Amino acid sequence: MSVPALTKMHINGYDVLKVNNGPWRVCTHADRLGSFGSRDEAFAYAASLPTRVIRADRPSNTQ
């Protein structure tokens, strides 16, 4: 029995990941932005995207 292998890194706020022998993927929490045959291609694509900033919900200022 084999165990799935996950390789995951973060670049500019994007996830760059690979599961088993599948393609390298560049993703956000909600979307897959691209699939690539090599790690270098995926890193170059993620690095070329604008920096992704995750904004926390700010509490409303009620008086």
mmJSON file of the N, C-alpha and C atoms, coordinates in Angstrom:
{"data_MODEL":{"atom_site":{
"group_PDB":["ATOM","ATOM","ATOM","ATOM","ATOM","ATOM","ATOM","ATOM","ATOM","ATOM","ATOM","ATOM","ATOM","ATOM","ATOM","ATOM","ATOM","ATOM","ATOM","ATOM","ATOM","ATOM","ATOM","ATOM","ATOM","ATOM","ATOM","ATOM","ATOM","ATOM","ATOM","ATOM","ATOM","ATOM","ATOM","ATOM","ATOM","ATOM","ATOM","ATOM","ATOM","ATOM","ATOM","ATOM","ATOM","ATOM","ATOM","ATOM","ATOM","ATOM","ATOM","ATOM","ATOM","ATOM","ATOM","ATOM","ATOM","ATOM","ATOM","ATOM","ATOM","ATOM","ATOM","ATOM","ATOM","ATOM","ATOM","ATOM","ATOM","ATOM","ATOM","ATOM","ATOM","ATOM","ATOM","ATOM","ATOM","ATOM","ATOM","ATOM","ATOM","ATOM","ATOM","ATOM","ATOM","ATOM","ATOM","ATOM","ATOM","ATOM","ATOM","ATOM","ATOM","ATOM","ATOM","ATOM","ATOM","ATOM","ATOM","ATOM","ATOM","ATOM","ATOM","ATOM","ATOM","ATOM","ATOM","ATOM","ATOM","ATOM","ATOM","ATOM","ATOM","ATOM","ATOM","ATOM","ATOM","ATOM","ATOM","ATOM","ATOM","ATOM","ATOM","ATOM","ATOM","ATOM","ATOM","ATOM","ATOM","ATOM","ATOM","ATOM","ATOM","ATOM","ATOM","ATOM","ATOM","ATOM","ATOM","ATOM","ATOM","ATOM","ATOM","ATOM","ATOM","ATOM","ATOM","ATOM","ATOM","ATOM","ATOM","ATOM","ATOM","ATOM","ATOM","ATOM","ATOM","ATOM","ATOM","ATOM","ATOM","ATOM","ATOM","ATOM","ATOM","ATOM","ATOM","ATOM","ATOM","ATOM","ATOM","ATOM","ATOM","ATOM","ATOM","ATOM","ATOM","ATOM","ATOM","ATOM","ATOM","ATOM","ATOM","ATOM","ATOM","ATOM","ATOM","ATOM","ATOM"],
"id":[1,2,3,4,5,6,7,8,9,10,11,12,13,14,15,16,17,18,19,20,21,22,23,24,25,26,27,28,29,30,31,32,33,34,35,36,37,38,39,40,41,42,43,44,45,46,47,48,49,50,51,52,53,54,55,56,57,58,59,60,61,62,63,64,65,66,67,68,69,70,71,72,73,74,75,76,77,78,79,80,81,82,83,84,85,86,87,88,89,90,91,92,93,94,95,96,97,98,99,100,101,102,103,104,105,106,107,108,109,110,111,112,113,114,115,116,117,118,119,120,121,122,123,124,125,126,127,128,129,130,131,132,133,134,135,136,137,138,139,140,141,142,143,144,145,146,147,148,149,150,151,152,153,154,155,156,157,158,159,160,161,162,163,164,165,166,167,168,169,170,171,172,173,174,175,176,177,178,179,180,181,182,183,184,185,186,187,188,189],
"type_symbol":["N","C","C","N","C","C","N","C","C","N","C","C","N","C","C","N","C","C","N","C","C","N","C","C","N","C","C","N","C","C","N","C","C","N","C","C","N","C","C","N","C","C","N","C","C","N","C","C","N","C","C","N","C","C","N","C","C","N","C","C","N","C","C","N","C","C","N","C","C","N","C","C","N","C","C","N","C","C","N","C","C","N","C","C","N","C","C","N","C","C","N","C","C","N","C","C","N","C","C","N","C","C","N","C","C","N","C","C","N","C","C","N","C","C","N","C","C","N","C","C","N","C","C","N","C","C","N","C","C","N","C","C","N","C","C","N","C","C","N","C","C","N","C","C","N","C","C","N","C","C","N","C","C","N","C","C","N","C","C","N","C","C","N","C","C","N","C","C","N","C","C","N","C","C","N","C","C","N","C","C","N","C","C","N","C","C","N","C","C"],
"label_atom_id":["N","CA","C","N","CA","C","N","CA","C","N","CA","C","N","CA","C","N","CA","C","N","CA","C","N","CA","C","N","CA","C","N","CA","C","N","CA","C","N","CA","C","N","CA","C","N","CA","C","N","CA","C","N","CA","C","N","CA","C","N","CA","C","N","CA","C","N","CA","C","N","CA","C","N","CA","C","N","CA","C","N","CA","C","N","CA","C","N","CA","C","N","CA","C","N","CA","C","N","CA","C","N","CA","C","N","CA","C","N","CA","C","N","CA","C","N","CA","C","N","CA","C","N","CA","C","N","CA","C","N","CA","C","N","CA","C","N","CA","C","N","CA","C","N","CA","C","N","CA","C","N","CA","C","N","CA","C","N","CA","C","N","CA","C","N","CA","C","N","CA","C","N","CA","C","N","CA","C","N","CA","C","N","CA","C","N","CA","C","N","CA","C","N","CA","C","N","CA","C","N","CA","C","N","CA","C","N","CA","C","N","CA","C","N","CA","C","N","CA","C"],
"label_alt_id":[null,null,null,null,null,null,null,null,null,null,null,null,null,null,null,null,null,null,null,null,null,null,null,null,null,null,null,null,null,null,null,null,null,null,null,null,null,null,null,null,null,null,null,null,null,null,null,null,null,null,null,null,null,null,null,null,null,null,null,null,null,null,null,null,null,null,null,null,null,null,null,null,null,null,null,null,null,null,null,null,null,null,null,null,null,null,null,null,null,null,null,null,null,null,null,null,null,null,null,null,null,null,null,null,null,null,null,null,null,null,null,null,null,null,null,null,null,null,null,null,null,null,null,null,null,null,null,null,null,null,null,null,null,null,null,null,null,null,null,null,null,null,null,null,null,null,null,null,null,null,null,null,null,null,null,null,null,null,null,null,null,null,null,null,null,null,null,null,null,null,null,null,null,null,null,null,null,null,null,null,null,null,null,null,null,null,null,null,null],
"label_comp_id":["MET","MET","MET","SER","SER","SER","VAL","VAL","VAL","PRO","PRO","PRO","ALA","ALA","ALA","LEU","LEU","LEU","THR","THR","THR","LYS","LYS","LYS","MET","MET","MET","HIS","HIS","HIS","ILE","ILE","ILE","ASN","ASN","ASN","GLY","GLY","GLY","TYR","TYR","TYR","ASP","ASP","ASP","VAL","VAL","VAL","LEU","LEU","LEU","LYS","LYS","LYS","VAL","VAL","VAL","ASN","ASN","ASN","ASN","ASN","ASN","GLY","GLY","GLY","PRO","PRO","PRO","TRP","TRP","TRP","ARG","ARG","ARG","VAL","VAL","VAL","CYS","CYS","CYS","THR","THR","THR","HIS","HIS","HIS","ALA","ALA","ALA","ASP","ASP","ASP","ARG","ARG","ARG","LEU","LEU","LEU","GLY","GLY","GLY","SER","SER","SER","PHE","PHE","PHE","GLY","GLY","GLY","SER","SER","SER","ARG","ARG","ARG","ASP","ASP","ASP","GLU","GLU","GLU","ALA","ALA","ALA","PHE","PHE","PHE","ALA","ALA","ALA","TYR","TYR","TYR","ALA","ALA","ALA","ALA","ALA","ALA","SER","SER","SER","LEU","LEU","LEU","PRO","PRO","PRO","THR","THR","THR","ARG","ARG","ARG","VAL","VAL","VAL","ILE","ILE","ILE","ARG","ARG","ARG","ALA","ALA","ALA","ASP","ASP","ASP","ARG","ARG","ARG","PRO","PRO","PRO","SER","SER","SER","ASN","ASN","ASN","THR","THR","THR","GLN","GLN","GLN"],
"label_asym_id":["A","A","A","A","A","A","A","A","A","A","A","A","A","A","A","A","A","A","A","A","A","A","A","A","A","A","A","A","A","A","A","A","A","A","A","A","A","A","A","A","A","A","A","A","A","A","A","A","A","A","A","A","A","A","A","A","A","A","A","A","A","A","A","A","A","A","A","A","A","A","A","A","A","A","A","A","A","A","A","A","A","A","A","A","A","A","A","A","A","A","A","A","A","A","A","A","A","A","A","A","A","A","A","A","A","A","A","A","A","A","A","A","A","A","A","A","A","A","A","A","A","A","A","A","A","A","A","A","A","A","A","A","A","A","A","A","A","A","A","A","A","A","A","A","A","A","A","A","A","A","A","A","A","A","A","A","A","A","A","A","A","A","A","A","A","A","A","A","A","A","A","A","A","A","A","A","A","A","A","A","A","A","A","A","A","A","A","A","A"],
"label_entity_id":["1","1","1","1","1","1","1","1","1","1","1","1","1","1","1","1","1","1","1","1","1","1","1","1","1","1","1","1","1","1","1","1","1","1","1","1","1","1","1","1","1","1","1","1","1","1","1","1","1","1","1","1","1","1","1","1","1","1","1","1","1","1","1","1","1","1","1","1","1","1","1","1","1","1","1","1","1","1","1","1","1","1","1","1","1","1","1","1","1","1","1","1","1","1","1","1","1","1","1","1","1","1","1","1","1","1","1","1","1","1","1","1","1","1","1","1","1","1","1","1","1","1","1","1","1","1","1","1","1","1","1","1","1","1","1","1","1","1","1","1","1","1","1","1","1","1","1","1","1","1","1","1","1","1","1","1","1","1","1","1","1","1","1","1","1","1","1","1","1","1","1","1","1","1","1","1","1","1","1","1","1","1","1","1","1","1","1","1","1"],
"label_seq_id":[1,1,1,2,2,2,3,3,3,4,4,4,5,5,5,6,6,6,7,7,7,8,8,8,9,9,9,10,10,10,11,11,11,12,12,12,13,13,13,14,14,14,15,15,15,16,16,16,17,17,17,18,18,18,19,19,19,20,20,20,21,21,21,22,22,22,23,23,23,24,24,24,25,25,25,26,26,26,27,27,27,28,28,28,29,29,29,30,30,30,31,31,31,32,32,32,33,33,33,34,34,34,35,35,35,36,36,36,37,37,37,38,38,38,39,39,39,40,40,40,41,41,41,42,42,42,43,43,43,44,44,44,45,45,45,46,46,46,47,47,47,48,48,48,49,49,49,50,50,50,51,51,51,52,52,52,53,53,53,54,54,54,55,55,55,56,56,56,57,57,57,58,58,58,59,59,59,60,60,60,61,61,61,62,62,62,63,63,63],
"pdbx_PDB_ins_code":[null,null,null,null,null,null,null,null,null,null,null,null,null,null,null,null,null,null,null,null,null,null,null,null,null,null,null,null,null,null,null,null,null,null,null,null,null,null,null,null,null,null,null,null,null,null,null,null,null,null,null,null,null,null,null,null,null,null,null,null,null,null,null,null,null,null,null,null,null,null,null,null,null,null,null,null,null,null,null,null,null,null,null,null,null,null,null,null,null,null,null,null,null,null,null,null,null,null,null,null,null,null,null,null,null,null,null,null,null,null,null,null,null,null,null,null,null,null,null,null,null,null,null,null,null,null,null,null,null,null,null,null,null,null,null,null,null,null,null,null,null,null,null,null,null,null,null,null,null,null,null,null,null,null,null,null,null,null,null,null,null,null,null,null,null,null,null,null,null,null,null,null,null,null,null,null,null,null,null,null,null,null,null,null,null,null,null,null,null],
"Cartn_x":[0.84,0.0,0.899,0.547,1.359,0.658,1.462,0.963,1.068,-0.015,0.067,1.126,1.882,2.916,2.471,2.568,2.194,3.408,3.716,4.762,4.073,4.197,3.483,4.406,4.42,5.203,4.355,4.769,4.068,4.989,4.463,5.204,4.235,4.584,3.764,2.318,2.074,0.719,-0.042,0.596,-0.031,0.545,-0.253,0.215,0.743,1.924,2.497,2.606,1.861,1.816,1.835,2.214,2.258,1.826,0.92,0.459,0.922,1.645,2.218,3.014,2.721,3.456,2.673,1.691,0.866,1.59,0.888,1.503,1.647,2.533,2.664,1.518,0.885,-0.271,-0.029,-0.517,-0.497,-1.944,-2.203,-3.579,-3.711,-4.956,-5.351,-6.225,-6.797,-7.681,-8.899,-9.375,-10.603,-10.4,-9.275,-9.098,-7.774,-7.807,-6.564,-6.23,-5.073,-4.709,-3.954,-3.255,-2.519,-1.87,-1.604,-0.908,0.323,1.425,2.697,3.431,4.251,5.005,6.23,6.757,7.96,7.776,8.562,8.52,8.966,9.986,10.499,9.452,8.68,7.617,6.552,6.163,5.154,5.66,6.931,7.503,7.572,7.981,8.074,6.695,5.676,4.319,3.844,4.019,3.598,4.35,5.627,6.423,6.005,5.457,5.049,3.685,2.914,1.606,1.766,0.773,0.851,0.753,1.399,1.391,-0.031,-0.39,-1.743,-1.754,-2.629,-2.744,-4.071,-4.008,-5.228,-5.628,-6.821,-7.284,-8.21,-7.944,-8.785,-10.038,-11.121,-12.337,-12.099,-12.447,-12.271,-13.598,-13.554,-14.8,-15.36,-16.68,-17.295,-17.208,-17.131,-16.967,-18.322,-19.11,-20.449,-20.386,-21.201,-21.216,-22.542],
"Cartn_y":[-1.161,0.0,1.242,2.215,3.43,4.582,5.485,6.648,7.847,8.63,9.814,10.782,11.359,12.32,13.708,14.664,16.041,16.936,17.719,18.721,20.065,20.931,22.208,23.323,24.426,25.604,26.842,27.958,29.221,30.237,30.913,31.972,33.121,34.318,35.517,35.354,34.504,34.295,33.199,32.512,31.428,30.091,29.046,27.698,27.066,26.498,25.716,24.303,23.378,22.034,20.954,19.765,18.575,17.393,16.587,15.388,14.183,13.29,12.095,12.475,11.873,12.149,13.044,13.77,14.652,15.94,16.816,18.085,19.034,19.998,21.06,22.022,22.466,23.352,24.625,25.733,27.013,27.325,27.51,27.647,28.749,29.202,29.979,29.058,29.575,28.748,28.282,29.111,28.809,28.395,28.74,28.533,27.858,27.084,26.563,27.467,28.101,29.08,28.48,27.362,26.756,25.45,24.597,23.327,23.316,22.789,22.845,21.519,21.229,19.995,19.982,21.164,21.207,22.197,21.998,22.871,24.277,24.385,25.692,26.523,25.883,26.596,27.1,26.264,26.657,27.796,27.733,28.807,30.114,30.037,31.237,31.867,31.048,31.57,32.238,31.574,32.144,33.433,33.491,34.684,35.838,35.536,36.59,37.185,36.518,37.024,38.144,39.048,40.079,39.443,40.052,39.516,39.462,38.323,38.11,38.407,39.337,39.734,39.217,38.449,37.936,38.922,39.477,40.491,39.847,40.121,39.597,40.463,39.855,40.614,41.6,42.829,43.85,44.04,44.104,44.318,45.702,45.776,47.078,47.947,49.213,50.163,50.751,50.069,50.55,51.316,52.323,53.14,53.074],
"Cartn_z":[0.0,0.0,0.0,-0.852,-0.931,-0.211,0.267,0.98,0.044,-0.099,-0.963,-0.457,-1.387,-1.044,-1.486,-0.597,-0.887,-0.695,-1.723,-1.634,-1.794,-0.784,-0.797,-0.339,-1.12,-0.792,-1.046,-0.496,-0.679,-1.331,-2.356,-3.039,-3.302,-2.861,-3.08,-2.618,-1.64,-1.149,-1.872,-2.803,-3.565,-3.114,-3.195,-2.888,-4.163,-4.103,-5.202,-4.669,-5.283,-4.721,-5.783,-5.317,-6.174,-5.324,-5.855,-5.163,-5.964,-5.29,-5.922,-7.16,-8.295,-9.533,-10.479,-9.952,-10.766,-11.133,-11.84,-12.237,-11.053,-11.189,-10.207,-10.417,-9.335,-9.438,-8.643,-9.186,-8.488,-8.138,-6.833,-6.356,-5.325,-5.144,-3.983,-3.151,-2.107,-1.287,-2.094,-3.02,-3.746,-5.206,-5.823,-7.262,-7.598,-8.675,-9.259,-10.431,-10.376,-11.383,-12.565,-12.347,-13.441,-13.044,-14.046,-13.854,-14.754,-14.227,-14.949,-14.833,-15.822,-15.856,-14.968,-14.655,-13.819,-12.67,-11.631,-10.461,-10.826,-11.663,-12.058,-12.793,-13.673,-14.386,-13.414,-12.458,-11.474,-10.605,-10.164,-9.359,-10.155,-11.415,-12.243,-12.43,-12.638,-12.8,-11.511,-10.375,-9.091,-8.787,-9.128,-8.879,-9.781,-10.962,-11.884,-11.532,-10.676,-10.278,-9.251,-9.181,-8.138,-6.755,-5.793,-4.432,-3.914,-3.381,-2.873,-1.378,-0.992,0.404,0.929,2.001,2.623,3.702,3.556,4.495,5.515,6.757,7.834,7.946,8.392,8.625,9.757,9.52,10.54,11.286,12.579,13.318,13.03,12.947,12.677,13.925,13.686,14.79,15.116,15.923,16.273,17.593,17.676,18.894,19.567],
"occupancy":[1.0,1.0,1.0,1.0,1.0,1.0,1.0,1.0,1.0,1.0,1.0,1.0,1.0,1.0,1.0,1.0,1.0,1.0,1.0,1.0,1.0,1.0,1.0,1.0,1.0,1.0,1.0,1.0,1.0,1.0,1.0,1.0,1.0,1.0,1.0,1.0,1.0,1.0,1.0,1.0,1.0,1.0,1.0,1.0,1.0,1.0,1.0,1.0,1.0,1.0,1.0,1.0,1.0,1.0,1.0,1.0,1.0,1.0,1.0,1.0,1.0,1.0,1.0,1.0,1.0,1.0,1.0,1.0,1.0,1.0,1.0,1.0,1.0,1.0,1.0,1.0,1.0,1.0,1.0,1.0,1.0,1.0,1.0,1.0,1.0,1.0,1.0,1.0,1.0,1.0,1.0,1.0,1.0,1.0,1.0,1.0,1.0,1.0,1.0,1.0,1.0,1.0,1.0,1.0,1.0,1.0,1.0,1.0,1.0,1.0,1.0,1.0,1.0,1.0,1.0,1.0,1.0,1.0,1.0,1.0,1.0,1.0,1.0,1.0,1.0,1.0,1.0,1.0,1.0,1.0,1.0,1.0,1.0,1.0,1.0,1.0,1.0,1.0,1.0,1.0,1.0,1.0,1.0,1.0,1.0,1.0,1.0,1.0,1.0,1.0,1.0,1.0,1.0,1.0,1.0,1.0,1.0,1.0,1.0,1.0,1.0,1.0,1.0,1.0,1.0,1.0,1.0,1.0,1.0,1.0,1.0,1.0,1.0,1.0,1.0,1.0,1.0,1.0,1.0,1.0,1.0,1.0,1.0,1.0,1.0,1.0,1.0,1.0,1.0],
"B_iso_or_equiv":[0.0,0.0,0.0,0.0,0.0,0.0,0.0,0.0,0.0,0.0,0.0,0.0,0.0,0.0,0.0,0.0,0.0,0.0,0.0,0.0,0.0,0.0,0.0,0.0,0.0,0.0,0.0,0.0,0.0,0.0,0.0,0.0,0.0,0.0,0.0,0.0,0.0,0.0,0.0,0.0,0.0,0.0,0.0,0.0,0.0,0.0,0.0,0.0,0.0,0.0,0.0,0.0,0.0,0.0,0.0,0.0,0.0,0.0,0.0,0.0,0.0,0.0,0.0,0.0,0.0,0.0,0.0,0.0,0.0,0.0,0.0,0.0,0.0,0.0,0.0,0.0,0.0,0.0,0.0,0.0,0.0,0.0,0.0,0.0,0.0,0.0,0.0,0.0,0.0,0.0,0.0,0.0,0.0,0.0,0.0,0.0,0.0,0.0,0.0,0.0,0.0,0.0,0.0,0.0,0.0,0.0,0.0,0.0,0.0,0.0,0.0,0.0,0.0,0.0,0.0,0.0,0.0,0.0,0.0,0.0,0.0,0.0,0.0,0.0,0.0,0.0,0.0,0.0,0.0,0.0,0.0,0.0,0.0,0.0,0.0,0.0,0.0,0.0,0.0,0.0,0.0,0.0,0.0,0.0,0.0,0.0,0.0,0.0,0.0,0.0,0.0,0.0,0.0,0.0,0.0,0.0,0.0,0.0,0.0,0.0,0.0,0.0,0.0,0.0,0.0,0.0,0.0,0.0,0.0,0.0,0.0,0.0,0.0,0.0,0.0,0.0,0.0,0.0,0.0,0.0,0.0,0.0,0.0,0.0,0.0,0.0,0.0,0.0,0.0],
"pdbx_formal_charge":[null,null,null,null,null,null,null,null,null,null,null,null,null,null,null,null,null,null,null,null,null,null,null,null,null,null,null,null,null,null,null,null,null,null,null,null,null,null,null,null,null,null,null,null,null,null,null,null,null,null,null,null,null,null,null,null,null,null,null,null,null,null,null,null,null,null,null,null,null,null,null,null,null,null,null,null,null,null,null,null,null,null,null,null,null,null,null,null,null,null,null,null,null,null,null,null,null,null,null,null,null,null,null,null,null,null,null,null,null,null,null,null,null,null,null,null,null,null,null,null,null,null,null,null,null,null,null,null,null,null,null,null,null,null,null,null,null,null,null,null,null,null,null,null,null,null,null,null,null,null,null,null,null,null,null,null,null,null,null,null,null,null,null,null,null,null,null,null,null,null,null,null,null,null,null,null,null,null,null,null,null,null,null,null,null,null,null,null,null],
"auth_seq_id":[1,1,1,2,2,2,3,3,3,4,4,4,5,5,5,6,6,6,7,7,7,8,8,8,9,9,9,10,10,10,11,11,11,12,12,12,13,13,13,14,14,14,15,15,15,16,16,16,17,17,17,18,18,18,19,19,19,20,20,20,21,21,21,22,22,22,23,23,23,24,24,24,25,25,25,26,26,26,27,27,27,28,28,28,29,29,29,30,30,30,31,31,31,32,32,32,33,33,33,34,34,34,35,35,35,36,36,36,37,37,37,38,38,38,39,39,39,40,40,40,41,41,41,42,42,42,43,43,43,44,44,44,45,45,45,46,46,46,47,47,47,48,48,48,49,49,49,50,50,50,51,51,51,52,52,52,53,53,53,54,54,54,55,55,55,56,56,56,57,57,57,58,58,58,59,59,59,60,60,60,61,61,61,62,62,62,63,63,63],
"auth_comp_id":["MET","MET","MET","SER","SER","SER","VAL","VAL","VAL","PRO","PRO","PRO","ALA","ALA","ALA","LEU","LEU","LEU","THR","THR","THR","LYS","LYS","LYS","MET","MET","MET","HIS","HIS","HIS","ILE","ILE","ILE","ASN","ASN","ASN","GLY","GLY","GLY","TYR","TYR","TYR","ASP","ASP","ASP","VAL","VAL","VAL","LEU","LEU","LEU","LYS","LYS","LYS","VAL","VAL","VAL","ASN","ASN","ASN","ASN","ASN","ASN","GLY","GLY","GLY","PRO","PRO","PRO","TRP","TRP","TRP","ARG","ARG","ARG","VAL","VAL","VAL","CYS","CYS","CYS","THR","THR","THR","HIS","HIS","HIS","ALA","ALA","ALA","ASP","ASP","ASP","ARG","ARG","ARG","LEU","LEU","LEU","GLY","GLY","GLY","SER","SER","SER","PHE","PHE","PHE","GLY","GLY","GLY","SER","SER","SER","ARG","ARG","ARG","ASP","ASP","ASP","GLU","GLU","GLU","ALA","ALA","ALA","PHE","PHE","PHE","ALA","ALA","ALA","TYR","TYR","TYR","ALA","ALA","ALA","ALA","ALA","ALA","SER","SER","SER","LEU","LEU","LEU","PRO","PRO","PRO","THR","THR","THR","ARG","ARG","ARG","VAL","VAL","VAL","ILE","ILE","ILE","ARG","ARG","ARG","ALA","ALA","ALA","ASP","ASP","ASP","ARG","ARG","ARG","PRO","PRO","PRO","SER","SER","SER","ASN","ASN","ASN","THR","THR","THR","GLN","GLN","GLN"],
"auth_asym_id":["A","A","A","A","A","A","A","A","A","A","A","A","A","A","A","A","A","A","A","A","A","A","A","A","A","A","A","A","A","A","A","A","A","A","A","A","A","A","A","A","A","A","A","A","A","A","A","A","A","A","A","A","A","A","A","A","A","A","A","A","A","A","A","A","A","A","A","A","A","A","A","A","A","A","A","A","A","A","A","A","A","A","A","A","A","A","A","A","A","A","A","A","A","A","A","A","A","A","A","A","A","A","A","A","A","A","A","A","A","A","A","A","A","A","A","A","A","A","A","A","A","A","A","A","A","A","A","A","A","A","A","A","A","A","A","A","A","A","A","A","A","A","A","A","A","A","A","A","A","A","A","A","A","A","A","A","A","A","A","A","A","A","A","A","A","A","A","A","A","A","A","A","A","A","A","A","A","A","A","A","A","A","A","A","A","A","A","A","A"],
"auth_atom_id":["N","CA","C","N","CA","C","N","CA","C","N","CA","C","N","CA","C","N","CA","C","N","CA","C","N","CA","C","N","CA","C","N","CA","C","N","CA","C","N","CA","C","N","CA","C","N","CA","C","N","CA","C","N","CA","C","N","CA","C","N","CA","C","N","CA","C","N","CA","C","N","CA","C","N","CA","C","N","CA","C","N","CA","C","N","CA","C","N","CA","C","N","CA","C","N","CA","C","N","CA","C","N","CA","C","N","CA","C","N","CA","C","N","CA","C","N","CA","C","N","CA","C","N","CA","C","N","CA","C","N","CA","C","N","CA","C","N","CA","C","N","CA","C","N","CA","C","N","CA","C","N","CA","C","N","CA","C","N","CA","C","N","CA","C","N","CA","C","N","CA","C","N","CA","C","N","CA","C","N","CA","C","N","CA","C","N","CA","C","N","CA","C","N","CA","C","N","CA","C","N","CA","C","N","CA","C","N","CA","C","N","CA","C","N","CA","C","N","CA","C"],
"pdbx_PDB_model_num":[1,1,1,1,1,1,1,1,1,1,1,1,1,1,1,1,1,1,1,1,1,1,1,1,1,1,1,1,1,1,1,1,1,1,1,1,1,1,1,1,1,1,1,1,1,1,1,1,1,1,1,1,1,1,1,1,1,1,1,1,1,1,1,1,1,1,1,1,1,1,1,1,1,1,1,1,1,1,1,1,1,1,1,1,1,1,1,1,1,1,1,1,1,1,1,1,1,1,1,1,1,1,1,1,1,1,1,1,1,1,1,1,1,1,1,1,1,1,1,1,1,1,1,1,1,1,1,1,1,1,1,1,1,1,1,1,1,1,1,1,1,1,1,1,1,1,1,1,1,1,1,1,1,1,1,1,1,1,1,1,1,1,1,1,1,1,1,1,1,1,1,1,1,1,1,1,1,1,1,1,1,1,1,1,1,1,1,1,1]
}}}
